[in-house]
Amino acid sequence: MRETDILLRLIMAAACGGLIGMERERGDRPAGFRTYILVSLGAALFTVLSLTAFPESDPARVAAQIVVGIGFLGAGVIVIYGGTHVVGITTAATMWATAAVGMASGAGYFLTAAYCTGIILLVLVALPWVETRVISRFQRRRLYFTVRSLPREELVREVQGVLDGYRIPHVLLRMESCKGGQGECVLLLRATVSGKLDLLKVVEDLSALPGVTWVGFEE
């Protein structure tokens, strides 16, 4: 293979990686423009070298190592917050797919690399709209509501009445210092809500109950 052919494949890989990286840079993701170019370019160069530099070796061995290596790189952008919230999985998956685009470019499958780049961009740009407008309306989330109030005997019944009014299945998990007298009453409830529900309206109605000083929720 001539070096001009190799250069063309590397340019193709860099261009595809750059397009994907521009979209991720626009969203201020952990890995951006330069990262995706390098991932795609590196995968392409490794693929080219496996095909040309080691004629008596098995090219598939190098390809397998690229897949594994990108897996370790992608794991570095996955972050867990608070033990429950996972961030960066889409970024890691995009890096993995970008490496595949680079491998296709390095192997000379330009049309395949171009089509795959287009599909990746379609997934990153268009599908979030589908998730927000369509899928989220049918999803059900498990939330934990915390209600702080002055101690009142009817508090639990009134809070549950508000949730029942919105047809929210719920379970009272904890009740602290809710007897009459001084101090503060704290309720913790687990609820399952749909994506169509206006949570701010629920919080407003709970906050409007007599004696309630604070209402919050978290996943």
SULSULDA-V42345 format. One record per residue. N is the residue number from 1. RES is the residue in one letter. PHI is phi in degrees with one decimal (* if undefined). D_LAST is the distance of its C-alpha to the last C-alpha in Angstrom with 1 decimal. Layout:
N;RES;PHI;D_LAST / N;RES;PHI;D_LAST
This chain:
1;M;*;55.7 / 2;R;-73.3;56.7 / 3;E;-66.9;54.7 / 4;T;-64.9;54.5 / 5;D;-66.6;52.7 / 6;I;-62.6;50.3 / 7;L;-61.5;49.7 / 8;L;-62.7;49.0 / 9;R;-66.3;46.4 / 10;L;-67.5;44.7 / 11;I;-64.1;44.8 / 12;M;-61.2;43.2 / 13;A;-63.5;40.4 / 14;A;-64.7;39.9 / 15;A;-65.5;39.9 / 16;C;-65.0;37.3 / 17;G;-62.6;35.0 / 18;G;-65.3;35.6 / 19;L;-61.7;34.6 / 20;I;-66.0;31.2 / 21;G;-64.4;30.8 / 22;M;-63.6;31.6 / 23;E;-65.8;28.7 / 24;R;-71.2;26.3 / 25;E;-64.7;28.0 / 26;R;-61.3;27.5 / 27;G;-91.2;23.7 / 28;D;56.1;23.9 / 29;R;-85.4;22.6 / 30;P;-58.0;23.3 / 31;A;-111.5;26.4 / 32;G;-121.4;28.7 / 33;F;-54.5;32.2 / 34;R;-67.4;34.3 / 35;T;-61.3;32.0 / 36;Y;-70.6;32.1 / 37;I;-61.4;35.9 / 38;L;-66.3;36.5 / 39;V;-62.5;34.4 / 40;S;-66.3;36.3 / 41;L;-64.7;39.6 / 42;G;-63.2;39.4 / 43;A;-63.4;38.6 / 44;A;-65.3;41.5 / 45;L;-66.0;43.9 / 46;F;-60.2;43.1 / 47;T;-65.6;43.7 / 48;V;-61.2;47.0 / 49;L;-64.4;48.2 / 50;S;-66.2;47.5 / 51;L;-86.2;49.6 / 52;T;-117.8;52.4 / 53;A;-78.5;52.7 / 54;F;-126.5;52.7 / 55;P;-62.2;54.9 / 56;E;-97.8;55.3 / 57;S;-100.2;51.7 / 58;D;-90.2;49.0 / 59;P;-60.5;46.8 / 60;A;-64.9;44.0 / 61;R;-65.7;43.5 / 62;V;-66.6;42.7 / 63;A;-59.5;40.3 / 64;A;-63.4;38.4 / 65;Q;-69.3;38.1 / 66;I;-63.7;36.7 / 67;V;-59.7;33.9 / 68;V;-66.1;33.1 / 69;G;-61.9;33.5 / 70;I;-67.0;31.1 / 71;G;-61.4;28.6 / 72;F;-67.3;28.8 / 73;L;-65.0;28.7 / 74;G;-64.9;25.5 / 75;A;-63.1;23.8 / 76;G;-71.5;24.5 / 77;V;-99.8;22.2 / 78;I;-89.3;19.1 / 79;V;-125.2;16.8 / 80;I;-112.1;13.9 / 81;Y;-105.7;11.9 / 82;G;63.7;10.6 / 83;G;79.6;11.3 / 84;T;-128.8;8.3 / 85;H;-94.3;8.7 / 86;V;-106.2;12.1 / 87;V;-125.4;14.4 / 88;G;108.1;18.0 / 89;I;-65.9;18.4 / 90;T;-63.2;20.0 / 91;T;-62.1;22.3 / 92;A;-63.2;23.4 / 93;A;-65.5;24.2 / 94;T;-65.7;26.1 / 95;M;-62.2;28.1 / 96;W;-63.4;29.0 / 97;A;-67.6;30.1 / 98;T;-65.3;32.0 / 99;A;-62.4;33.9 / 100;A;-64.9;34.9 / 101;V;-62.4;36.3 / 102;G;-62.3;38.2 / 103;M;-65.0;39.6 / 104;A;-64.4;40.8 / 105;S;-65.0;42.4 / 106;G;-64.0;44.1 / 107;A;-84.8;45.4 / 108;G;94.2;46.9 / 109;Y;-90.9;44.7 / 110;F;-64.7;44.4 / 111;L;-64.2;43.6 / 112;T;-62.2;40.9 / 113;A;-63.0;39.3 / 114;A;-66.3;39.5 / 115;Y;-64.1;38.0 / 116;C;-65.0;35.2 / 117;T;-61.5;34.5 / 118;G;-61.7;34.4 / 119;I;-66.5;32.0 / 120;I;-61.0;29.6 / 121;L;-64.3;29.8 / 122;L;-62.6;29.3 / 123;V;-63.4;26.1 / 124;L;-75.3;24.8 / 125;V;-93.6;26.1 / 126;A;-87.6;26.1 / 127;L;-67.5;23.3 / 128;P;-57.6;20.4 / 129;W;-64.7;22.1 / 130;V;-64.0;22.0 / 131;E;-62.3;18.3 / 132;T;-73.0;17.7 / 133;R;-88.2;20.4 / 134;V;-115.8;20.7 / 135;I;-63.7;18.1 / 136;S;-62.3;15.0 / 137;R;-71.3;16.9 / 138;F;-108.5;17.0 / 139;Q;-78.4;13.6 / 140;R;-121.5;11.4 / 141;R;-112.0;7.6 / 142;R;-98.6;6.1 / 143;L;-120.1;4.6 / 144;Y;-117.8;6.2 / 145;F;-94.1;9.0 / 146;T;-117.5;11.5 / 147;V;-122.6;15.0 / 148;R;-110.5;18.0 / 149;S;-155.5;21.4 / 150;L;-68.5;25.1 / 151;P;-60.9;26.0 / 152;R;-145.9;27.1 / 153;E;-67.1;27.9 / 154;E;-89.0;26.6 / 155;L;-60.4;23.2 / 156;V;-59.7;21.3 / 157;R;-63.4;23.2 / 158;E;-69.8;22.7 / 159;V;-62.3;18.9 / 160;Q;-65.3;18.9 / 161;G;-65.3;21.5 / 162;V;-63.2;19.4 / 163;L;-64.9;16.6 / 164;D;-64.0;19.5 / 165;G;-62.5;21.1 / 166;Y;-93.9;18.4 / 167;R;57.2;18.6 / 168;I;-100.6;15.0 / 169;P;-62.3;15.1 / 170;H;-150.1;13.8 / 171;V;-137.2;14.7 / 172;L;-79.1;15.6 / 173;L;-92.0;14.6 / 174;R;-150.9;16.4 / 175;M;-139.1;19.0 / 176;E;-118.1;20.8 / 177;S;50.5;24.2 / 178;C;-101.9;24.3 / 179;K;-81.0;28.0 / 180;G;-60.3;30.4 / 181;G;121.0;31.7 / 182;Q;-85.0;30.6 / 183;G;100.9;27.3 / 184;E;-131.5;23.7 / 185;C;-103.9;21.7 / 186;V;-124.4;18.0 / 187;L;-114.2;15.9 / 188;L;-122.5;12.6 / 189;L;-125.0;11.7 / 190;R;-100.7;9.5 / 191;A;-132.9;9.8 / 192;T;-115.2;10.1 / 193;V;-119.6;10.8 / 194;S;-91.2;12.9 / 195;G;-68.2;13.0 / 196;K;-83.0;16.1 / 197;L;-74.1;14.8 / 198;D;-86.7;15.3 / 199;L;-65.9;12.4 / 200;L;-63.6;14.7 / 201;K;-66.9;17.3 / 202;V;-62.4;15.4 / 203;V;-62.2;14.7 / 204;E;-61.1;18.4 / 205;D;-66.7;19.6 / 206;L;-67.5;17.8 / 207;S;-67.7;19.2 / 208;A;-78.8;22.6 / 209;L;-65.8;23.0 / 210;P;-57.8;25.9 / 211;G;87.0;25.1 / 212;V;-72.5;21.4 / 213;T;-106.4;21.0 / 214;W;-160.4;17.4 / 215;V;-135.1;14.2 / 216;G;-145.8;10.7 / 217;F;-148.1;7.1 / 218;E;-153.1;3.8 / 219;E;-83.4;0.0
